Amino acid sequence: EMTTSVKNLSDAPHPYALTVNTASYLLDSEVESRMFRQNPMMTHVECVSEAGEVVREKKEDFRPGEFSDEERFISGSMNPGDWSQPAGTASVIAVSNAYFTNAISHDAGPSGPACQLQVEDRGTGDDAAALYKARFAYEERNLAAGKSETYAFHTFIGPKERKALSAAGPRFEPLIDLGFFSPVANILVKYLLFVYSLVKSWGVAIVLLTITARMLLFPLTWPSVKNMVQMRELKPEMDKLNAKYKDDPQAKGLAQMELWKKHKVNPMKGCLPQLVSMPVWFALYTTLQTAVELYHIPFLWFPDLSEPDPLYILPIIIGGVFFLQQKLMPMQADPAQQKMMMYFMPSMFTLFMLFLPAGLGVYMFTNSLLGIAQQRVVERHAKSTLTARKAQALQNEERSAIKKKKKNRS
């Protein structure tokens, strides 16, 4: 807690204007991103309004050309024109990165403040750095002789742990950036914290969170996997149509549609459920990418769940699992494309995981194993269903043929 009192010690009224600042000085080499992963120490300046809306600005938002934006850089009595000033009354100012924050909240005062942000280049070459600054700026006030005015603040400096921020005050909670799908991510975080309170292991909590998410989304993924299996089972008949109508695309398209209708297969049927589940997976990815609870937490052979696997064991395992998944459930495409996807996708994910946090790797490994298990279950069901439909279609054809013969005889 912090209070600031301003008293006029003179015999006449006196004007004053208060600013309250927080700042961090960081070398560019400390915050530069790594391959396929944004450096969690990449720093930004931010404001939280009284309505809880958050404005975050990075170093690139303060390039020379940006200062011509008069809506951001307002010139006036409170701003010389080189500070970015979001609209509205500010509640919190902060200099933050993915895991830590240096923040101040306005609690009380004779007037509400504006938030002002600035990132200033310092140094050159190996010493190139930036000064990240955020401040409350209060309008000029006229203080009568002998009078005083008091401002009250809370400061929070440390890791962005949910419990700690909540204890410091609800105004600080929006400082955790969970991305575009934050409403979903907030639910996932609460569940992850609940699971951890039971098992006391962040690694096991990630596994259980992944299993829960897979189970809840299984009804949405079922149509997609089922359709893929049915399309694969119909591939021999599709190949016959491709050969038969190779010079007539329109006839081929009509024949394919008739084949799909006959076996009640819709190639687009599984797309919408998959799209509905995507926000959950993106939110889960962001949650594990930015959770300070995983910072410097060991699990199995990983010294830190927030850092990549130093032995590169997990990325290789994930690549192998993805290869197995492609082998068991290949895409319906020409042989060249199938071969490319079978080797390209596992290689790509292996490369990504060399640089992504181990906690995220635990999620991807668990999710892939569950995906294979679900594919096998759906595949068995889809094959039996398709076999039954083929048998029924054959019976219908035989009945139609018998009826036609009887009609011809009569």
C-alpha positions as CSV (number, residue, x, y, z in Angstrom):
1,E,0.0,0.0,0.0
2,M,1.2,3.5,-0.8
3,T,-0.2,7.0,-0.1
4,T,1.0,10.3,-1.5
5,S,0.1,13.5,0.1
6,V,0.6,16.9,-1.5
7,K,0.4,20.0,0.8
8,N,0.6,23.7,-0.1
9,L,3.0,25.2,2.4
10,S,2.8,28.7,0.9
11,D,0.5,31.5,1.7
12,A,-1.2,31.6,-1.7
13,P,-3.0,29.0,-3.9
14,H,-0.6,26.9,-5.9
15,P,-1.1,24.6,-8.9
16,Y,0.4,21.1,-9.1
17,A,0.0,18.0,-11.4
18,L,0.9,14.5,-10.1
19,T,2.3,11.6,-12.0
20,V,3.0,8.1,-10.6
21,N,5.4,6.0,-12.6
22,T,6.7,2.4,-12.9
23,A,9.4,1.3,-15.3
24,S,11.7,-1.5,-16.3
25,Y,15.1,-1.3,-18.2
26,L,15.8,-4.4,-20.3
27,L,18.5,-5.2,-22.9
28,D,17.1,-6.2,-26.3
29,S,19.0,-9.5,-26.0
30,E,17.0,-10.4,-22.8
31,V,13.6,-10.1,-24.6
32,E,14.3,-11.3,-28.1
33,S,12.2,-14.3,-29.2
34,R,13.5,-17.7,-29.9
35,M,12.7,-19.9,-32.9
36,F,9.0,-21.0,-33.0
37,R,8.4,-19.5,-29.5
38,Q,7.9,-16.0,-28.2
39,N,10.3,-15.2,-25.4
40,P,8.2,-15.3,-22.2
41,M,10.4,-12.4,-21.0
42,M,9.3,-10.2,-23.9
43,T,8.0,-7.1,-22.1
44,H,5.1,-4.8,-22.7
45,V,3.4,-1.8,-21.1
46,E,-0.3,-1.9,-20.3
47,C,-3.3,-0.1,-18.8
48,V,-6.4,-1.5,-17.2
49,S,-9.4,0.8,-17.3
50,E,-12.1,1.1,-14.6
51,A,-14.3,-1.1,-16.7
52,G,-11.6,-3.8,-16.8
53,E,-10.6,-3.3,-20.4
54,V,-6.9,-3.9,-21.1
55,V,-4.6,-2.1,-23.5
56,R,-1.2,-3.7,-24.1
57,E,1.5,-2.1,-26.2
58,K,5.0,-3.4,-27.2
59,K,8.2,-1.9,-28.3
60,E,7.2,-2.0,-31.9
61,D,4.2,0.2,-31.2
62,F,6.6,3.1,-30.5
63,R,8.4,3.2,-33.8
64,P,9.0,6.8,-35.1
65,G,6.0,6.7,-37.5
66,E,3.6,5.7,-34.7
67,F,3.9,9.1,-33.0
68,S,1.9,10.7,-35.8
69,D,-1.2,8.9,-34.6
70,E,-3.0,11.8,-32.8
71,E,-5.7,9.5,-31.3
72,R,-3.0,7.6,-29.3
73,F,-0.5,10.4,-28.7
74,I,-2.6,13.2,-27.4
75,S,-1.0,16.6,-27.0
76,G,-2.3,18.6,-24.1
77,S,-1.6,19.8,-20.5
78,M,-1.2,16.2,-19.3
79,N,0.7,14.8,-22.3
80,P,3.6,16.5,-24.2
81,G,2.6,14.2,-27.2
82,D,5.2,11.4,-26.8
83,W,3.1,9.2,-24.5
84,S,0.4,6.8,-25.7
85,Q,-2.8,7.6,-23.8
86,P,-5.7,5.2,-24.0
87,A,-9.2,6.7,-23.6
88,G,-11.0,6.7,-20.3
89,T,-10.1,6.6,-16.6
90,A,-7.3,4.2,-15.6
91,S,-7.4,1.7,-12.8
92,V,-4.1,-0.1,-13.2
93,I,-0.8,0.6,-14.9
94,A,1.9,-2.1,-15.4
95,V,5.1,-3.2,-17.1
96,S,4.7,-6.9,-17.6
97,N,5.9,-10.0,-19.4
98,A,4.3,-13.5,-19.7
99,Y,5.1,-14.5,-16.1
100,F,5.9,-11.3,-14.1
101,T,4.4,-7.8,-13.6
102,N,5.3,-4.5,-12.0
103,A,1.9,-2.9,-11.5
104,I,0.2,0.0,-9.6
105,S,-3.5,0.4,-9.0
106,H,-5.2,3.8,-8.3
107,D,-7.4,3.3,-5.2
108,A,-8.4,6.9,-4.2
109,G,-7.7,10.5,-4.9
110,P,-9.3,13.8,-5.7
111,S,-9.7,12.9,-9.4
112,G,-9.3,9.9,-11.6
113,P,-6.1,9.5,-13.6
114,A,-5.3,8.8,-17.3
115,C,-2.9,6.0,-18.2
116,Q,0.1,6.9,-20.3
117,L,2.5,4.4,-21.9
118,Q,5.9,4.7,-23.5
119,V,8.8,2.5,-24.6
120,E,12.1,4.4,-25.1
121,D,15.1,3.1,-27.0
122,R,18.4,3.2,-25.2
123,G,21.9,2.2,-26.2
124,T,23.2,0.7,-29.4
125,G,24.8,-2.5,-30.6
126,D,25.3,-5.2,-27.9
127,D,24.1,-2.6,-25.3
128,A,20.8,-1.9,-27.2
129,A,18.0,-1.7,-24.7
130,A,14.7,-0.2,-23.9
131,L,13.1,1.6,-21.0
132,Y,9.5,0.4,-20.6
133,K,7.4,3.0,-18.8
134,A,3.8,3.3,-17.6
135,R,2.3,6.1,-15.5
136,F,-0.8,7.6,-14.0
137,A,-1.2,11.2,-15.0
138,Y,-3.6,13.4,-13.1
139,E,-5.0,16.7,-14.3
140,E,-3.5,19.9,-12.9
141,R,-5.2,21.0,-9.7
142,N,-5.1,24.3,-7.8
143,L,-4.4,23.8,-4.1
144,A,-5.4,26.5,-1.6
145,A,-2.9,27.8,1.0
146,G,-2.3,25.3,3.8
147,K,-4.5,22.6,2.2
148,S,-3.4,19.1,1.3
149,E,-4.7,16.3,-0.9
150,T,-4.0,12.6,-0.6
151,Y,-3.8,9.8,-3.2
152,A,-3.9,6.0,-2.3
153,F,-2.3,3.2,-4.4
154,H,-1.6,-0.5,-4.3
155,T,1.5,-1.9,-5.9
156,F,2.1,-5.5,-7.0
157,I,5.6,-6.6,-8.0
158,G,6.1,-10.3,-8.7
159,P,4.9,-13.4,-10.6
160,K,1.4,-13.3,-12.1
161,E,0.0,-16.1,-9.9
162,R,-3.8,-16.2,-9.8
163,K,-4.1,-16.4,-6.1
164,A,-1.5,-13.7,-5.4
165,L,-3.1,-11.3,-7.9
166,S,-6.6,-12.0,-6.4
167,A,-5.3,-11.4,-2.9
168,A,-3.7,-8.1,-4.0
169,G,-7.1,-7.0,-5.4
170,P,-9.4,-7.9,-8.3
171,R,-8.2,-4.9,-10.3
172,F,-4.9,-6.8,-10.9
173,E,-6.5,-10.0,-12.3
174,P,-6.8,-8.8,-15.9
175,L,-3.0,-8.5,-16.1
176,I,-2.9,-12.2,-17.0
177,D,-3.1,-12.3,-20.8
178,L,-4.9,-15.5,-22.0
179,G,-5.4,-14.4,-25.5
180,F,-8.4,-14.2,-27.8
181,F,-10.2,-17.1,-26.2
182,S,-9.6,-15.9,-22.6
183,P,-13.2,-16.8,-21.4
184,V,-12.5,-20.5,-22.3
185,A,-8.9,-20.3,-21.0
186,N,-10.1,-18.9,-17.6
187,I,-12.2,-22.0,-17.1
188,L,-9.3,-24.3,-18.0
189,V,-7.0,-22.5,-15.6
190,K,-9.5,-22.8,-12.8
191,Y,-9.9,-26.5,-13.5
192,L,-6.1,-27.0,-13.7
193,L,-5.6,-25.3,-10.4
194,F,-8.4,-27.5,-8.9
195,V,-6.7,-30.7,-10.2
196,Y,-3.3,-29.6,-8.9
197,S,-4.8,-29.0,-5.4
198,L,-5.8,-32.7,-5.5
199,V,-2.7,-34.4,-7.0
200,K,0.0,-31.8,-6.0
201,S,1.9,-32.3,-9.3
202,W,1.7,-29.9,-12.2
203,G,2.7,-32.5,-14.7
204,V,0.0,-35.0,-13.6
205,A,-2.5,-32.1,-13.5
206,I,-1.7,-31.3,-17.2
207,V,-2.3,-34.9,-18.1
208,L,-5.6,-35.0,-16.3
209,L,-6.7,-31.7,-17.8
210,T,-6.0,-33.0,-21.3
211,I,-7.9,-36.2,-20.6
212,T,-10.9,-34.2,-19.3
213,A,-10.9,-31.9,-22.4
214,R,-10.7,-34.9,-24.7
215,M,-13.6,-36.6,-23.0
216,L,-15.7,-33.5,-23.1
217,L,-15.0,-32.8,-26.8
218,F,-15.3,-36.4,-27.9
219,P,-18.9,-36.0,-29.0
220,L,-17.7,-33.2,-31.3
221,T,-14.8,-35.1,-32.8
222,W,-16.8,-38.3,-33.3
223,P,-18.5,-37.2,-36.6
224,S,-15.2,-36.0,-38.1
225,V,-13.3,-39.2,-37.4
226,K,-16.2,-41.4,-38.4
227,N,-16.5,-39.6,-41.7
228,M,-12.8,-40.0,-42.3
229,V,-13.1,-43.8,-41.7
230,Q,-16.1,-44.1,-44.0
231,M,-14.4,-42.1,-46.8
232,R,-11.4,-44.4,-46.5
233,E,-13.6,-47.5,-46.7
234,L,-15.2,-46.1,-49.9
235,K,-11.8,-45.3,-51.5
236,P,-11.9,-48.4,-53.8
237,E,-15.2,-47.3,-55.2
238,M,-14.0,-43.7,-55.5
239,D,-11.0,-44.9,-57.5
240,K,-13.3,-46.8,-59.9
241,L,-15.4,-43.6,-60.4
242,N,-12.2,-41.5,-61.0
243,A,-11.0,-44.0,-63.6
244,K,-14.5,-44.3,-65.2
245,Y,-15.1,-40.5,-65.5
246,K,-11.5,-39.2,-65.7
247,D,-12.4,-37.1,-68.8
248,D,-15.8,-35.9,-67.4
249,P,-15.4,-33.9,-64.1
250,Q,-19.1,-33.0,-64.0
251,A,-20.3,-36.7,-64.3
252,K,-17.6,-37.8,-61.8
253,G,-18.9,-35.2,-59.3
254,L,-22.5,-36.4,-59.7
255,A,-21.4,-40.0,-59.4
256,Q,-19.4,-39.3,-56.2
257,M,-22.4,-37.4,-54.7
258,E,-24.6,-40.4,-55.5
259,L,-22.1,-42.8,-53.9
260,W,-21.9,-40.6,-50.7
261,K,-25.7,-40.3,-50.6
262,K,-26.1,-44.1,-51.0
263,H,-23.8,-44.8,-48.0
264,K,-25.0,-41.8,-46.0
265,V,-21.5,-40.2,-46.0
266,N,-21.0,-36.4,-46.0
267,P,-17.4,-35.2,-46.4
268,M,-18.3,-31.8,-44.8
269,K,-20.2,-33.3,-41.9
270,G,-17.2,-33.5,-39.5
271,C,-15.8,-30.0,-40.2
272,L,-18.2,-27.9,-38.1
273,P,-17.8,-29.9,-34.9
274,Q,-14.0,-29.7,-35.3
275,L,-14.3,-25.9,-35.7
276,V,-16.4,-25.7,-32.5
277,S,-13.7,-27.5,-30.6
278,M,-10.8,-25.4,-31.9
279,P,-11.3,-22.5,-29.3
280,V,-10.8,-25.0,-26.5
281,W,-7.5,-26.3,-27.9
282,F,-6.2,-22.8,-28.7
283,A,-7.2,-21.7,-25.1
284,L,-5.4,-24.7,-23.7
285,Y,-2.3,-24.0,-25.7
286,T,-2.2,-20.4,-24.5
287,T,-2.9,-21.4,-20.9
288,L,0.1,-23.8,-20.8
289,Q,2.3,-21.4,-22.7
290,T,1.8,-18.5,-20.2
291,A,1.1,-20.3,-16.8
292,V,3.6,-18.9,-14.3
293,E,2.6,-21.9,-12.1
294,L,4.8,-24.0,-14.3
295,Y,7.8,-21.7,-14.1
296,H,10.9,-23.5,-12.7
297,I,8.7,-26.6,-11.8
298,P,10.4,-30.0,-12.4
299,F,8.5,-33.0,-13.7
300,L,10.0,-36.4,-14.7
301,W,13.3,-35.6,-16.4
302,F,12.3,-32.0,-17.2
303,P,14.1,-29.4,-14.8
304,D,11.5,-26.8,-15.8
305,L,8.0,-27.3,-17.3
306,S,8.1,-23.7,-18.7
307,E,11.3,-24.5,-20.7
308,P,11.9,-26.9,-23.6
309,D,13.1,-30.5,-22.9
310,P,16.9,-30.1,-22.6
311,L,17.4,-33.8,-23.7
312,Y,15.1,-33.5,-26.7
313,I,13.5,-36.9,-25.7
314,L,9.9,-35.6,-25.6
315,P,9.9,-33.9,-29.1
316,I,11.2,-37.2,-30.6
317,I,8.5,-39.2,-28.9
318,I,5.8,-36.8,-30.0
319,G,7.1,-37.0,-33.6
320,G,6.9,-40.8,-33.4
321,V,3.3,-40.7,-32.0
322,F,2.2,-38.3,-34.8
323,F,3.8,-40.6,-37.4
324,L,1.8,-43.5,-35.9
325,Q,-1.3,-41.4,-36.0
326,Q,-0.8,-40.6,-39.7
327,K,0.0,-44.2,-40.4
328,L,-3.2,-45.4,-38.7
329,M,-5.4,-42.7,-40.1
330,P,-4.0,-41.4,-43.4
331,M,-5.6,-38.5,-45.3
332,Q,-7.7,-39.3,-48.4
333,A,-5.4,-37.9,-51.1
334,D,-3.2,-39.0,-53.9
335,P,-0.2,-41.3,-52.8
336,A,2.3,-38.4,-53.2
337,Q,0.3,-36.2,-50.9
338,Q,-0.3,-39.0,-48.4
339,K,3.4,-39.7,-48.2
340,M,4.3,-36.1,-47.7
341,M,1.8,-35.7,-44.9
342,M,2.9,-38.9,-43.2
343,Y,6.5,-37.6,-42.9
344,F,6.0,-33.8,-43.0
345,M,3.5,-33.5,-40.1
346,P,5.5,-35.5,-37.6
347,S,8.7,-33.8,-38.6
348,M,7.1,-30.4,-38.3
349,F,5.7,-31.1,-34.8
350,T,9.1,-32.6,-33.7
351,L,10.8,-29.4,-34.8
352,F,8.2,-27.2,-33.0
353,M,8.6,-29.1,-29.8
354,L,12.3,-28.6,-29.7
355,F,11.6,-25.0,-28.7
356,L,8.2,-25.1,-26.9
357,P,7.8,-25.5,-23.2
358,A,7.9,-29.1,-21.8
359,G,4.5,-28.5,-20.1
360,L,3.0,-27.9,-23.6
361,G,4.8,-31.1,-24.8
362,V,3.2,-33.1,-22.0
363,Y,-0.2,-31.9,-23.2
364,M,0.5,-32.7,-26.9
365,F,1.8,-36.1,-26.1
366,T,-1.2,-37.0,-23.9
367,N,-3.6,-35.5,-26.5
368,S,-2.0,-37.5,-29.3
369,L,-2.2,-40.8,-27.5
370,L,-5.9,-40.1,-26.6
371,G,-6.5,-39.2,-30.3
372,I,-5.2,-42.5,-31.5
373,A,-7.3,-44.4,-28.9
374,Q,-10.4,-42.5,-29.9
375,Q,-9.7,-43.1,-33.6
376,R,-9.5,-46.9,-33.0
377,V,-12.8,-46.9,-31.2
378,V,-14.6,-44.8,-33.8
379,E,-13.0,-46.8,-36.6
380,R,-14.3,-50.1,-35.3
381,H,-17.8,-48.6,-34.9
382,A,-17.7,-46.9,-38.4
383,K,-16.5,-50.0,-40.1
384,S,-19.3,-52.1,-38.6
385,T,-21.8,-49.5,-39.5
386,L,-20.6,-49.2,-43.1
387,T,-20.5,-53.0,-43.5
388,A,-24.1,-53.2,-42.4
389,R,-25.1,-50.4,-44.8
390,K,-23.4,-52.1,-47.7
391,A,-25.1,-55.3,-46.8
392,Q,-28.4,-53.5,-46.6
393,A,-27.8,-51.8,-49.9
394,L,-27.0,-55.1,-51.5
395,Q,-30.2,-56.6,-50.2
396,N,-32.2,-53.7,-51.5
397,E,-30.6,-54.1,-54.9
398,E,-31.4,-57.8,-55.0
399,R,-35.0,-57.1,-54.0
400,S,-35.3,-54.5,-56.7
401,A,-33.9,-56.9,-59.2
402,I,-36.3,-59.6,-58.2
403,K,-39.3,-57.2,-58.4
404,K,-38.1,-56.1,-61.8
405,K,-37.9,-59.7,-63.1
406,K,-41.4,-60.5,-61.7
407,K,-42.8,-57.3,-63.4
408,N,-41.1,-58.3,-66.7
409,R,-42.7,-61.8,-66.6
410,S,-46.1,-60.4,-65.9
